[in-house]
Amino acid sequence: MPSRTFATPDILAPDLDALFIGINPGLLSAQKGHNFANPANAFWKLLHESGLVPVRLAPEDEMRLLDHGLGLTNLVARATRGVMDLGREDYDAGRRALTTKIRKFRPRMVVFVGITVCRSYLNKKASEPIPCGEQPEEVCGARVFVVPNPSGRNAHFSYAEMLEHYRVVARALERA
């Protein structure tokens, strides 16, 4: 029986206020065809409660991000059970593809959804600290922020801590 390939869509448009970048879709999100579709993932709740969007969106509403000047993509398009299933080739190809998207769509800000995706895109060593918040470098002329990965698997941040980091982005966009 042939395997079925699932994907999540890129939510992109020119001149976005911010482009959120995940590392790669999880299997459930890919199967449902929507970004951050796992109920244990707090992404959509954090966007609303931080003030980044005025209404609570569901994964099925992801195209409505564009109405708020926000976009969404992943470093690696391939869905996996977890990042441990990604290889160097995935990251190398993902960096090239993401750079092309950022150059083409020119967001004012890129927001890496997780330290791991930021480290992977910027090709930094594990020993180089990357704090959440605004980063010193720019990517293709865009300001760079890092927020915690909102996955239910992320035990490094409480919900309150995650929310504060998303509020930092909202304040930078003058939405909070």
N, C-alpha and C positions, 0 to 999 in steps of 0.2 A: 504494500500500500504506500503510495507516495506521501511524503510529509507535506504538510500544509504550512505555508509561510504567512505569518501575521506581521503586521506593522502598525506603528502609530504615526499619525500625520505630523508634519512640520506645520506650525502656525506662524507664518512669515508674511511680512509686508514691508515695503520700503519705509525708512525713517521712523522706526518704532522708538518709543521712549525707552523701552527695556526689552531685551531678549533673554529669557530664562533658558538655561542649558542644563539638561540632565545628562547623566552618564550614558545610560542606554535603557530601553524599555524592559520592564520585567515581563515574564511570560503572560501573566494575567492581563496586564495593560495591552500587550500586543494582541492577545486573543480577542479582547473586547474592542480593539481598534481605537483606543483613546488613551491619552497620556495620563499618568498618575491615577490609573483606574482602580488600583487595589484599595479597598476600604480602609486598610490599616495605614495608608499614606495620607498625611495631613496637608498636602500641598494646597488643595483648593480651599480648605478651611483657613489656612494661614494667609493666603492671598486676600481673602475677604476681611478677616479679623485684623490684619495689619493696615488696612486701608488702601491696599493696592488696587482692589476692585470694589465698587460700592455694593455689589450684590454677591451672594454666595453662588458660585458656579459649580456645576457637577462636571465630571470628566466629559460627558456628552456635550457640554456647552463650550468646549475648548475653543472653538472658532470665535466665540464672543470675546475672547481676550483681545482680539484686534480692535474691537469697539473701544477698548480702554488703552490703546497704544502699546499693548504688550504682545510679545510673541513667545514661542516655545519650540525648542528643538532638542536633539540629543547629540552628544559627541559621537556616539556609535549607534547606528540605526538598528543593528542586529539585537533581537530580543534574546535574553538569557535568564537563567535562574538567578544569577548574581554576577558581580564583577569578576569573580574568580574564574568565570568561564570566558573572559575576554583575553585575547592575546595581543602581543605587540603589533601585529598586522592590523588588528581592529583599531587600536589607538592611532597608529600612523595614518591609516586611511581616514579615520575620523577627524584628526587634526586638519588634514588637507581639505576635507569636505566642509568642515565647520568654518575654516578661514574663508573659503569661497563664499559661503552663505553670509558671513558677517560683512565681507567686502561688498557683496551685491546689495544687501538690504540696509546697510549703514545704520544700525541701531545706535542711539546715543549712549546706551549702557548695556553691558552684558552682565548677567547675573548667573554665576555658576551655582547650581543647586547641589552643593556638597563640596567638601574640600578635595575629595578624590577626583572629581571631574576637573576641578581647577588645576590640581597638580598634574593630571594626565594631559590636559590641553597645553599647559605652559611647559610641560616636559621637565618638571622639577623633581629632584631627588626626594625620597621619603624623609631624609634628614633635614630638609629645608622646611621650616615652619611656615604654614599658611593659615593665618587667623581668619575668622569670619569678618566681614565688613569690607570696606573699600580697600582695594589693593593699589600698590604704587605704580604698577604698569598699566598701560592701555593696550587694548587689542583692536587693531585697525582703526585707531582714533576714538574708540569707545571707552568710557570709564568702565572699570571692572570691579564687581562686588562678588562676594562669596556669602551664601547663606547655608545653614545646615541642611543636610539631606533630610527631607521630611518622612522618609520611609519608617515604617513601624519597626524595622530592624535596627535603626539608629538609636542606640542607648547612650550616646555621648552627650545628648542635649535633652533637657526637659522641654515640654511643650512651651512653657513660659519663656525659656531661653530662645527657642526657635522663633517664637513670635516676635521677640524684641529684635532679632536680627532681620526679620522681614520688615519690621517697622523702620529700621535704619534705611532700607531701600526705599520704602514709601516716603520717608522724609527727604531723601535725596532727590526724589521725583516731585517733591512738594505736594504729596497727596495725604500727608498725615499731620 
